[in-house]
């Protein structure tokens, strides 16, 4: 049983979310505004947060950044916006996943379950990397898995947890074309996450690597096959 915080200002929607999550065996705490959410996160004991972005006191994106300032608890964001730029901003701010409204109770339970499993496995996600625990270098890109740091030249890249896991995985297989199905299995460890989730994270990585879509240097898309990380020199 996981302890979930639901942050939703609409009382009827909040009650519905509580019913859905309790029916799936979770213990649920709930609040209706951002500052109350921050207090609950500060109290601790949470396994995940379901965060609505439309809050009466502070912007949900700001609430997300504040949560990330005090905790690494997984956050599943509920948003009415499906624009890539907005979603990328949320992921960069520290969201672990997102749901676009309206969504079904089954999808909420499935996505939350995936977030919880990834969080539980975060220590063991490195297991496939255990054969090469030291830093990996690809061109000017250096990834140190144990320290969870990545540098491009002398500049440290500010990556989310999932962006780092994805980049680290691709670096271990530098020069190889890796299918999205394999990425789902070995990085997300969830076969039913849609490809758009990977695309959003790849787009964020490209931007942080200073790449433009028409002129990639490190991250190359092999159409119909997959992605590969290459030394651009």
Secondary structure by P-SEA (a helix, b strand, c coil): cbbbbbbcccaaaaaaaaaaaaaaccbbbbbccaaaaaaaaaaccccccccccccccccaaaaaaaaaaccccbbbbbbccccaaaaaaaaaacccccccccccaaaaaaaaaaaaaaaaacccccccccccccccccccbbbbccccccccccccccccaaaaaaaaaaaaaccccccaaaaaacccccccccaaaaaaaaaaaaaaaccccccccccccccccbbbbbccc
